[in-house]
Amino acid sequence: TNNGAHTLAPPATSCTVIVLITNGVSAGAITTSGFTKVSGDSFVTTNTYKFLCYITRVNSITSLNVQAMQ
């Protein structure tokens, strides 16, 4: 649950992860750091909005695709 500003960064080892982020009443800005490529929708702080984040790391290449679910 997003209840305050934070940074989303890639994992340290090769993997694929899907993260669900749900905005709470005090949702803060989400910034990204360290990804080779970021694509998809923008994060917003509207209460109850949901985002699926598809994160992939293969060796030193990292990708984040954000899909807004509203």
N, C-alpha and C positions, 0 to 999 in steps of 0.2 A: 504494500500500500504506500502510495506517495503522499506523505504528510509533511513534507518539507523539502527544500531545495537540496539536490544532490547531484553527483556525477556518475555516469554509467561508463564503465571502462571494459575492455575485452578481458577474457580469462587469460591466464598465464600459459596454459598448455592447449594443444590442439583438441578441438571438440566442437560440437554443435549444441546450442542451448536455445530454448524458447522461454522467454520471460513474460509473464503477464503483469502489467502495471495497472493498478486501479487508483485513480485519484481520490483522496480523502478530502474532508472539509477544509483542511489547511494545506492543500497541495502546493508544492513549490516548483520552481523551474528545474527541469532536468537538462543537464548539459552532458555532452559526450566528449570523451578524451581517449586518444590512443588508437582509434580505429583507422584502418587503411582507407575504408570506404563506408560512408553513411548514406543511406537512401530511404525513400518512402516518405511517410507523413511526418509532420512536425508535432512535437509534444505541446499540449496546452494544459492549463491548470484547472479546467472546469471540473467541479465536483462530480463524481461518479463516472467520468469518462475513463475508458479502458484502452490499453494499447498492448498489442502483441509485438514483442521484440525478438527477432530472429538473429541470433548471434552465431557466427562461425569463425573459427580460427584454424588455419592450416599452416603449420610452421610459423612464419612471421607475418603472414597475411591475415588481416582481420576484417570482418564485414558485419555491419549492423543494418537491418532493414526494419523500419518501424511501420506498423500497420494500425491505424486508428480504427477502433471497433464501434464507432457510433455513426 
